[in-house]
Amino acid sequence: MACAGKQIERPGDAKAPHGRPSFTKQKGRNKRPKHREIPILPELRQVLDATPSGPLTYWATKFSKPISVKGGSNWMKKRFKESGLPHCSVHGLRKAGTAIAAENGASEYQLMAIFGWQTAKEAARYTKKANKKRMAGDAMYLLVPTQHGNMGVPLSKAVTTSGTIGGKKS
């Protein structure tokens, strides 16, 4: 795939291991190249299979050429505006995906594997927020006093006398 300046092998190609796209991230590729191999969600797999493209291209222009980084960004901006979401961005979709995964219970190391982070620092930002949200939801019942155990037993009547026998002192 030559989308966003990356060469990505299409699953199904002889070079794509385990049917997963394999690529080197564009950012920082000259100093520290980061090779990635990630699975594709079944819904995306269906769309990609139905899309005419070449063996190394997922996203092409109307002239069947691999789309550039800038061209892909501009195309997405237009789609967001058409959808009534001009404030959205591709980076925002990535962040939303990370938040969804964290809220569904993904660990820091799972987020690192999915999103390609080298340290847990970035992943921790999402898991901490998701854990706070989950813990707050789990603890809300503690704010409301409830009776446990003797819920069906009425309180006894008030005692007007002490019940001690008076008169004799020792």
GUKOL-416387 format. One line per field, with one value per residue (C-alpha): residue number from 1; chain; y, x negated, z negated. Coordinates in nm, 3 decimals. Last residue first. Layout:
<sites>
n NUM ...
chain A ...
north Y ...
east X ...
up Z ...
</sites>
This chain:
<sites>
n 170 169 168 167 166 165 164 163 162 161 160 159 158 157 156 155 154 153 152 151 150 149 148 147 146 145 144 143 142 141 140 139 138 137 136 135 134 133 132 131 130 129 128 127 126 125 124 123 122 121 120 119 118 117 116 115 114 113 112 111 110 109 108 107 106 105 104 103 102 101 100 99 98 97 96 95 94 93 92 91 90 89 88 87 86 85 84 83 82 81 80 79 78 77 76 75 74 73 72 71 70 69 68 67 66 65 64 63 62 61 60 59 58 57 56 55 54 53 52 51 50 49 48 47 46 45 44 43 42 41 40 39 38 37 36 35 34 33 32 31 30 29 28 27 26 25 24 23 22 21 20 19 18 17 16 15 14 13 12 11 10 9 8 7 6 5 4 3 2 1
chain A A A A A A A A A A A A A A A A A A A A A A A A A A A A A A A A A A A A A A A A A A A A A A A A A A A A A A A A A A A A A A A A A A A A A A A A A A A A A A A A A A A A A A A A A A A A A A A A A A A A A A A A A A A A A A A A A A A A A A A A A A A A A A A A A A A A A A A A A A A A A A A A A A A A A A A A A A A A A A A A A A A A A A A A A A
north -0.257 -0.041 -0.166 0.057 0.028 -0.252 -0.164 -0.167 0.181 0.296 0.462 0.211 0.325 0.072 -0.173 -0.096 -0.293 -0.609 -0.641 -0.483 -0.672 -0.766 -0.453 -0.113 0.150 0.481 0.635 0.757 0.403 0.329 0.557 0.327 0.113 0.414 0.607 0.301 0.267 0.635 0.632 0.311 0.464 0.776 0.569 0.336 0.628 0.814 0.481 0.407 0.716 0.630 0.254 0.286 0.193 0.294 0.116 0.172 -0.189 -0.329 -0.033 -0.051 -0.419 -0.336 -0.069 -0.313 -0.310 -0.317 -0.189 0.163 0.128 0.009 0.293 0.550 0.424 0.429 0.784 0.889 0.738 0.907 1.238 1.190 1.144 1.473 1.599 1.965 1.970 1.697 1.764 1.447 1.646 1.834 1.507 1.365 1.679 1.662 1.292 1.370 1.650 1.417 1.145 1.390 1.527 1.181 1.075 0.841 0.548 0.593 0.448 0.777 0.832 0.827 0.508 0.369 0.010 -0.014 -0.278 -0.539 -0.282 -0.148 -0.204 -0.192 -0.481 -0.667 -0.349 -0.290 -0.648 -0.640 -0.314 -0.486 -0.792 -0.578 -0.588 -0.744 -0.555 -0.585 -0.291 -0.219 0.087 0.253 0.448 0.742 0.735 0.598 0.863 0.899 0.682 0.364 0.051 -0.185 -0.527 -0.567 -0.888 -1.203 -1.416 -1.262 -1.034 -1.117 -1.361 -1.105 -1.206 -0.930 -0.624 -0.531 -0.176 0.076 0.396 0.750 0.808 0.526 0.338 0.000
east 2.652 2.935 3.288 3.560 3.548 3.593 3.453 3.671 3.569 3.920 4.057 3.925 3.975 4.151 3.934 3.827 4.010 3.850 3.865 3.523 3.341 3.031 2.915 3.067 2.960 2.780 2.710 2.355 2.216 2.431 2.201 1.901 1.913 1.977 1.690 1.466 1.548 1.485 1.162 1.054 1.125 0.922 0.636 0.647 0.629 0.333 0.166 0.149 -0.065 -0.311 -0.320 -0.623 -0.689 -0.350 -0.225 0.150 0.268 -0.032 -0.056 0.319 0.282 -0.009 0.192 0.478 0.798 1.110 1.391 1.323 0.962 1.068 1.319 1.062 0.806 1.060 1.158 0.792 0.745 1.063 0.935 0.609 0.811 0.984 1.324 1.434 1.596 1.842 2.152 2.092 1.988 1.736 1.587 1.570 1.390 1.137 1.079 0.996 0.760 0.572 0.550 0.418 0.161 0.029 0.035 0.290 0.160 0.254 0.575 0.668 0.958 0.690 0.598 0.628 0.538 0.230 -0.044 0.130 0.335 0.678 1.044 1.233 1.466 1.193 1.101 1.460 1.501 1.165 1.269 1.573 1.364 1.114 0.765 0.477 0.154 -0.204 -0.428 -0.797 -0.928 -1.226 -1.441 -1.623 -1.506 -1.156 -1.079 -0.715 -0.648 -0.574 -0.712 -0.449 -0.288 0.082 0.214 0.316 0.080 -0.226 -0.161 -0.432 -0.225 0.050 0.372 0.327 0.201 -0.162 -0.201 -0.447 -0.393 -0.371 -0.022 0.116 -0.135 0.000
up -9.769 -9.669 -9.638 -9.493 -9.120 -8.878 -8.541 -8.229 -8.124 -8.057 -7.745 -7.492 -7.129 -6.910 -6.714 -6.354 -6.089 -5.943 -5.563 -5.482 -5.753 -5.545 -5.365 -5.404 -5.156 -5.188 -4.845 -4.778 -4.770 -4.463 -4.264 -4.318 -4.003 -3.780 -3.936 -3.900 -3.529 -3.453 -3.652 -3.473 -3.131 -3.215 -3.352 -3.048 -2.804 -2.955 -3.031 -2.659 -2.601 -2.880 -2.811 -2.584 -2.221 -2.085 -1.774 -1.804 -1.832 -2.020 -2.259 -2.323 -2.411 -2.642 -2.822 -2.871 -2.667 -2.888 -2.667 -2.792 -2.674 -2.327 -2.295 -2.410 -2.159 -1.877 -1.971 -1.968 -1.622 -1.499 -1.638 -1.450 -1.132 -1.206 -1.323 -1.363 -1.017 -1.124 -0.913 -0.710 -0.403 -0.620 -0.750 -0.397 -0.270 -0.554 -0.472 -0.108 -0.214 -0.449 -0.187 0.073 -0.173 -0.257 0.108 0.270 0.471 0.838 0.982 1.157 0.913 0.646 0.463 0.113 0.039 0.261 0.267 0.487 0.679 0.598 0.675 0.346 0.253 0.067 -0.117 -0.228 -0.350 -0.536 -0.703 -0.854 -0.951 -1.148 -1.001 -1.191 -1.257 -1.134 -1.204 -1.139 -1.315 -1.147 -1.391 -1.237 -0.873 -0.942 -1.206 -1.095 -0.789 -0.980 -0.817 -0.685 -0.707 -0.647 -0.799 -0.611 -0.824 -0.659 -0.359 -0.101 0.109 0.128 -0.047 -0.298 -0.111 -0.171 -0.287 -0.146 -0.337 -0.202 -0.339 -0.127 0.084 0.000
</sites>
